[in-house]
């Protein structure tokens, strides 16, 4: 039996190419099969602002991704670092933090605000010196499972 390496090339390329969404200056979010980017409308921005206290922390919405289970909001802060943002959420009584992991330059939080359940991953990028805020909104079980899986942290890559 003769081996034909060219036969396997399309299979290798297909399985190794993971579609992604670029955000910020140098970041990528790896899309799953059930996720896709959606153009940001004013209604999406308004809903994002009900979840995230943008007036205080100023990290505007940069990308919006949806799946059949959840919505992902990606914001970029040009001013605040992850420690400042996570401290704000811990000390603000409109947010109930149910579970969290805090590190030197990042934080993951599972929280509730007005019956909305979210999992957020906030991190300071060493590459471009910006702070990124990724948030999954879903029902409580999905949000908490994604938090436990560390899904957002896994999906983000520096370019």
C-alpha positions as CSV (number, residue, x, y, z in Angstrom):
1,X,0.0,0.0,0.0
2,X,1.4,3.4,-1.0
3,X,1.1,6.3,1.3
4,X,-0.1,9.6,-0.3
5,X,0.7,12.5,2.1
6,X,-1.2,15.0,-0.1
7,X,-4.4,13.2,0.6
8,X,-4.1,14.1,4.3
9,X,-3.1,17.7,3.8
10,X,-6.7,19.1,3.4
11,X,-7.8,17.1,6.5
12,X,-4.9,18.5,8.5
13,X,-5.6,22.1,7.3
14,X,-9.3,21.7,8.0
15,X,-8.8,20.5,11.6
16,X,-6.0,22.9,12.5
17,X,-7.8,26.1,11.2
18,X,-10.0,27.3,14.0
19,X,-12.0,30.4,13.0
20,X,-11.4,33.4,15.2
21,X,-12.5,36.9,15.9
22,X,-9.9,39.7,16.3
23,X,-10.5,42.3,19.0
24,X,-8.6,45.1,20.6
25,X,-5.2,45.6,19.1
26,X,-3.7,42.2,19.2
27,X,-6.2,39.7,20.6
28,X,-8.1,36.7,19.1
29,X,-11.1,34.9,20.3
30,X,-11.4,31.3,19.0
31,X,-14.9,30.6,17.8
32,X,-16.6,27.3,18.5
33,X,-18.7,25.6,15.9
34,X,-21.9,27.1,17.4
35,X,-20.6,30.6,17.8
36,X,-20.6,33.5,15.4
37,X,-19.9,37.3,15.5
38,X,-22.8,39.6,15.1
39,X,-22.7,43.3,14.1
40,X,-23.2,45.5,17.1
41,X,-26.4,47.5,17.1
42,X,-27.6,50.2,19.6
43,X,-29.9,47.6,21.3
44,X,-26.9,45.3,21.9
45,X,-24.9,48.2,23.3
46,X,-27.8,49.2,25.6
47,X,-28.2,45.7,26.9
48,X,-24.4,45.5,27.5
49,X,-24.6,48.7,29.5
50,X,-27.3,47.2,31.7
51,X,-25.0,44.3,32.6
52,X,-21.7,46.2,32.8
53,X,-21.3,49.5,34.6
54,X,-19.7,51.3,31.7
55,X,-20.2,54.8,33.1
56,X,-17.9,54.2,36.0
57,X,-15.2,52.0,34.4
58,X,-15.4,53.1,30.7
59,X,-14.7,49.9,28.8
60,X,-16.8,50.1,25.6
61,X,-18.1,47.1,23.7
62,X,-15.7,46.0,21.0
63,X,-17.2,42.7,19.8
64,X,-20.4,40.7,20.2
65,X,-20.6,36.9,19.7
66,X,-23.6,34.6,20.1
67,X,-24.2,30.9,20.3
68,X,-27.2,28.8,20.9
69,X,-26.5,28.8,24.7
70,X,-25.0,32.2,25.5
71,X,-24.0,35.7,24.4
72,X,-20.4,36.9,24.7
73,X,-19.6,40.6,25.1
74,X,-16.0,41.8,24.6
75,X,-15.0,45.2,26.0
76,X,-11.7,47.0,26.0
77,X,-10.5,49.4,28.7
78,X,-7.8,52.0,27.8
79,X,-7.6,53.3,31.4
80,X,-8.5,50.7,34.1
81,X,-6.6,47.6,34.9
82,X,-8.1,44.2,35.8
83,X,-7.6,44.7,39.6
84,X,-9.5,48.0,39.5
85,X,-12.3,46.5,37.6
86,X,-12.6,43.4,39.7
87,X,-12.5,45.5,42.9
88,X,-15.3,47.6,41.6
89,X,-17.5,44.5,41.1
90,X,-16.6,43.1,44.5
91,X,-17.5,46.4,46.3
92,X,-20.6,47.3,44.3
93,X,-23.8,46.1,45.9
94,X,-25.7,45.8,42.6
95,X,-23.5,42.8,41.8
96,X,-23.6,39.5,43.7
97,X,-20.4,37.6,43.2
98,X,-21.2,33.9,43.5
99,X,-17.7,32.6,42.7
100,X,-14.4,34.1,41.6
101,X,-10.7,33.6,41.0
102,X,-8.4,36.5,41.3
103,X,-4.8,36.5,40.0
104,X,-2.2,39.2,39.6
105,X,-3.2,40.5,36.2
106,X,-6.6,38.8,35.7
107,X,-9.8,37.8,37.3
108,X,-12.7,35.4,36.6
109,X,-16.0,36.0,38.2
110,X,-19.4,34.4,38.2
111,X,-21.9,37.0,39.2
112,X,-25.5,38.1,39.1
113,X,-27.1,41.5,38.5
114,X,-30.8,42.0,38.5
115,X,-31.5,38.3,37.6
116,X,-28.9,38.3,34.8
117,X,-26.2,35.6,35.3
118,X,-22.8,36.3,33.9
119,X,-19.3,34.9,33.8
120,X,-16.6,37.5,33.2
121,X,-12.9,37.1,32.5
122,X,-10.9,40.3,32.8
123,X,-7.2,40.4,32.0
124,X,-4.3,42.8,31.4
125,X,-2.6,42.1,28.1
126,X,1.2,42.3,28.3
127,X,1.4,42.6,24.5
128,X,-0.6,45.7,23.9
129,X,-1.0,47.0,27.5
130,X,-4.8,47.2,27.4
131,X,-7.3,45.5,29.7
132,X,-9.9,43.2,28.1
133,X,-13.3,42.4,29.7
134,X,-15.1,39.3,28.2
135,X,-18.5,38.4,29.6
136,X,-20.8,35.5,28.9
137,X,-24.5,36.1,29.6
138,X,-26.7,33.0,29.9
139,X,-28.9,31.2,32.4
140,X,-27.2,30.5,35.8
141,X,-26.3,26.9,35.0
142,X,-24.6,27.7,31.7
143,X,-22.8,30.7,33.0
144,X,-21.5,28.8,36.0
145,X,-20.4,25.8,33.9
146,X,-18.5,28.1,31.6
147,X,-16.9,29.8,34.6
148,X,-15.8,26.4,36.0
149,X,-14.4,25.4,32.6
150,X,-12.5,28.7,32.4
151,X,-13.9,28.9,28.9
152,X,-13.2,32.5,28.1
153,X,-9.6,32.3,29.3
154,X,-9.1,29.2,27.1
155,X,-10.5,31.0,24.0
156,X,-8.4,34.1,24.1
157,X,-5.0,34.3,22.4
158,X,-2.5,37.1,21.8
159,X,-1.8,37.6,18.2
